[in-house]
Amino acid sequence: MEIYTDIDKNTLVVYLSGELDEHSAELVRNAVDPAIERGGFAVLCFDLSRLGFMDSTGIGVIIGRYKLARRRNISVCVRAPGPTVDKIFRMSGLYEIISKIA
């Protein structure tokens, strides 16, 4: 798992590549949670274009970051999920609470 973050205007973009599972969950939490706590942006967007795999632990990581962000009035979105990750988002119902952008 590789994680890179960038601020683009009022959006914190979190680039995830590799696999989001029980082995990488803590890396994502450690990279994203302090940024959410600091604030200074209105949108948290996960760029999933290079994420090849996500399991139920990954779903939990995304939901946890969503809850943390929403408590601070930060909107959450995902962009460019590949077919496998997109299917997981659809089947789990994540798109009901997190918007997908192109």
VENNORGI-V91980 format. One record per residue. RES is the residue in one small letter. PHI is phi in radians with two decimals (none if undefined). Layout:
BEGIN
res,phi
RES,PHI
RES,PHI
END
This chain:
BEGIN
res,phi
m,none
e,-2.05
i,-2.26
y,-2.38
t,-2.07
d,-2.64
i,-1.72
d,-2.13
k,1.00
n,-1.81
t,-2.14
l,-1.57
v,-1.75
v,-1.94
y,-1.59
l,-2.00
s,-2.35
g,1.78
e,-2.20
l,-1.81
d,-2.54
e,-1.06
h,-1.40
s,-1.99
a,-0.98
e,-1.10
l,-1.05
v,-1.16
r,-1.00
n,-1.16
a,-1.44
v,-1.70
d,-1.00
p,-1.07
a,-1.15
i,-1.11
e,-1.07
r,-1.22
g,1.30
g,1.62
f,-2.56
a,-1.79
v,-2.31
l,-1.92
c,-2.17
f,-1.59
d,-1.53
l,-1.88
s,-1.09
r,-2.00
l,-1.56
g,-1.60
f,-2.67
m,-2.58
d,-1.91
s,-1.10
t,-1.12
g,-1.08
i,-1.03
g,-1.08
v,-1.10
i,-1.10
i,-1.08
g,-1.07
r,-1.19
y,-1.03
k,-1.09
l,-1.09
a,-1.16
r,-1.11
r,-1.09
r,-1.90
n,1.04
i,-1.75
s,-1.30
v,-2.25
c,-2.53
v,-2.19
r,-2.37
a,0.99
p,-1.23
g,-1.23
p,-1.00
t,-1.17
v,-1.19
d,-1.03
k,-1.09
i,-1.10
f,-1.09
r,-1.13
m,-1.18
s,-1.47
g,1.45
l,-1.07
y,-1.20
e,-1.30
i,-2.07
i,-2.13
s,-1.40
k,-1.92
i,-2.04
a,-1.20
END
